[in-house]
Amino acid sequence: MIILWGTIASLAAGFATALGALPVFFLKDISEKALDILLGFAAGVMLAASAFSLLVPALSLPANEGGGVWIVSGGVIIGVAFIALIDKWAPHKHFVKGPEGKVSKRLAATWLFVIAITIHNFPEGLAVGVSFGQGGENIVNGIIVAMAIGLQNIPEGTAVAMPLLKEGYSRKKAFGIAAASGLVEPLGAFIGVAAVGVAQFFLGFGMAFAAGAMIFVVSDEIIPETHRADKGFSRLATYGLVAGFVIMMFLDNFLEQFLAGILS
């Protein structure tokens, strides 16, 4: 049952990407300034979710559930290393940084974008799944993480779909690619919740692993995308990041008390 709930929650969070991509049907373009602010906001939400919804609960777990500073620290480092290796070797393309990894000329640009989005969204789904893996009364934390991922997926969907439209993709194709990018999250969630179900020790480590992966994405991908000197919107992107961080920090505390009261 926990596997089912975790997968459903991550699927809902993934569909938030499609919600964010809807403006592609109503707008012809979106400014670089707006994109940078949106991406900054998404980065702030991811950082707050990593800290307050993943790392803090992981550190408070007993040792037999993968808690403790040594295991959690190791999980963060391994999560960073895992995504860094995938980012280095998997062929993909970013809107600003361009092609990365072992790019083959046979791969269409569309698929390079899809691979890039997949790399970024997998750890988000994993975070949801591992959080639900706690089960019992701690299912509240899983719901909060799913809401956090869904919240940051909305501006991410806009930030993916609009540049695709600008590059010449049709509205339907731009929307479809952005919407499909969120579908990898249920896969990550299933893996995360199943791993915790098999070995409870994976709980704390898995939460730290997912947090490390998301922190890497924020620092290595999102912040460089929004802080290019030639665009000149880095300060606004920073304000967006702070806003996302504070809002998610508030929601994490508020939702924990609110949902605990409803489910108790």
Number of C-alpha atoms within 10 A of each C-alpha: 7 18 21 13 20 31 26 17 26 34 22 19 28 29 23 23 30 25 19 25 27 21 18 24 15 8 11 11 13 16 9 15 15 17 22 28 25 25 29 33 28 28 31 27 28 28 26 26 29 25 19 17 27 27 26 17 17 26 21 14 17 12 15 13 18 25 25 17 16 12 21 27 18 15 25 24 17 18 24 21 16 15 21 16 11 13 21 12 12 16 19 26 21 18 13 11 11 10 17 16 14 12 14 11 7 6 11 9 14 15 14 21 23 18 19 20 22 18 21 22 24 23 26 31 34 30 34 36 39 35 33 35 31 21 20 9 10 15 19 22 26 25 21 24 30 28 23 26 28 27 22 26 29 22 24 27 31 27 25 27 28 27 19 23 21 15 10 10 16 14 21 14 15 26 28 14 22 29 22 17 27 29 22 22 30 26 17 24 33 25 18 29 31 19 18 24 19 10 12 18 19 24 28 32 29 30 33 34 33 32 31 30 30 27 23 22 23 21 13 13 17 18 19 14 21 25 18 14 9 7 12 14 18 21 14 18 27 21 15 23 26 19 19 26 23 16 16 28 20 13 18 21 13 13 17 17 12 13 15 15 9 8 9 6
